[in-house]
Structures are given as C-alpha cells and as structure tokens.
Amino acid sequence: MDTFPTELGILAALALLAASLWIPYIIGVTRQGAAFEAFVRPGDLSSLPAWVHRAHRAHLNLLEQLLPFAILVLVLDRMGGFNALTYWTVVAFFWLRVAHAVGMISGLAKMPLRPILFVLGWVCCLVLASQVFLPA
C-alpha cells in the first residue's frame, strides 16, 4: 500500500471536524426546550445564548473555507504537487481552523483575533493556490 500523504489525512480530519461542528449548536438549541421543536424553523439566533450563535457561525466559517481548501488539496494531489510548503501550509490551516472554532465557540477569540485567524486560513488557501498555478 502506498503511503497516505499527510495533506490528504489532514483534509480528512478537517472534513470530520466540519461534519461534527454542528453538535455544539444543536446542544445549545435543544437546551432551549419546547420553544425549538423538531421540524420547526429555529427561532432568531439572537434570542439564543451567545455561545450557541457563535457555534453556528464557527460551523459556517469552517464550511466557507473548507470547500476551496479541499479543492486545492485534491488538485495538488492529482498534480503530484505536494512538497514541504504544502505540508506545513496544510498543518497550519488545520490548527488555525481548530483555534478558530474553539476560540469562537468559547468566546475567547475576540476582535481582532477571530478575523485574523480566518484571514490566515485564507492566506493558507492562497499559498496552496500558488503551488497549483506556479509550481516549482
């Protein structure tokens, strides 16, 4: 069996994080009791505790960056373009996304840290794109 590139392993871990990040939001919504019954549109997010709203946004923020990141990683895999730069960029992206989710849900990542973490994730996507369009 061929070795599994770390970039693809981290992409799989990010997909699992994205597939699981709805859980804090649902826990928060269901704690509100009968006001949020099954199959009924949830109430206004602003009526929920702040951490529940932040959990929802953390999930959406990850999904916003995961799609372009995943496409870039898969294109690089197809091109055989993985190198030390892509390795460290993917590792950095993973930990930035974990820090963003934890910081956002907990409320610890206040302005300007939260948008900085998001922008650094975008910079990681730009670095990967540079390896697609300007390979060494």
N, C-alpha and C positions, 0 to 999 in steps of 0.2 A: 504494500500500500504506500502511495506517495505521502510525503509529509503534508500536513494541512497548514497552509500559510496562516500566520498569526493574524494578518489583516482580515481574513475570512472568519476566523474564530472570534475576533472582536466584533465583527459585523453581526455574527450570530448572537453574541452576548447583548449587543445593543438592541437587536430585534426582540430578544427575550425581555429586556428592560422595558421597551415600548409596549410589549404585549402584557406587561404586568403593572404598568404605571397607572392604570385605571383603578386599581384596587384602593389606594388611599381615598380617591374621590368617592367611590361607591360606599366605602365605610362611612365617610363623612355625611353623605346624603342619607343613608339609611339610619343613621343616628338621629336624624331629624323627626323620625316617627311617621305618623299617618299623613302628614302634610305632603309627603312624597311617596304616593302609592305606585305600585308597579304599573307599567304601561301608560302612565300619565306623564305628560311633559313636566320635568322638574321645575321647581319654582325659580325665580330670578336668583342667579348666583350671588348677587349682592346680599340676599337675605340669609345666606348660609354663613357659617363661621369663616373667617378669613383664610384659615389653612385649607379648607375644602376648595375654595375658589382658587387658591394658589396651586393645589394638587391638580385641578382641572387644567390650569394654564401650563403647568410643568409637563403634563402629558401632551398637550397640543404643541408646546415648544419642541419637545423631542421629536414628535412626528414631522414637524416642519423641517427639521434638519436631517432626520434620518433618511428620507427619500433621496435627496440629492447626494448625501454621503454614501448611501448604499449603491447607488448607480455608479458613482465614481470608483468605488472599491471594486465592483464587479467588472467594470470596463478595464481597470488596471489589471485585474486577474486575467481577463481574456487576452490582454496585450502582453502578458508576462512582464508587467511593468513594476512589480514590487521591488523595493530597494530599502536601504536604511532610512531614507527620508519618509517613505510611505509608512514604514513600520512605526517610527516614532510619532508621525502625524496621527495615525490611527489610535495609537496608545493614548496620546494627548487628548484626542477627541473623546474617547471613551471616558476618561476621568473628568474632563470638562463637563460632559453630559451628566455624569453621576453627581458631581459637585453642584451643578445647576439644579437638578431635581431635588436633591437633599436640601440645598440652600433655599430653594423656592418654597418647598412644602413646609419646612421648619420656620421659614421667615427670617433665617439668619443671613441670607444673601440679599441685603438691602441695596438701595441705589448707592453708588453706581455699579456695585459688584455683579448683580444679576445680568444687566445688559452686557457688561464686559465679558462674562462667561459665554453668553450667547454669541457675541461677535467673535470671540476667539474660536468658537466652533465653526463659524462661517469662514474664518481665516484657514482653518484646517481643510475645509472643502476647497478653498482656493489653491492651497498647496497641492492637494491631490489632483485638482484640475490641471495644474501646471505640469504634473507628471504625465497626464493624458495628452496634453496638447504640445508640450515642449519636452519630450523625453530626452534623457541624457544620451 
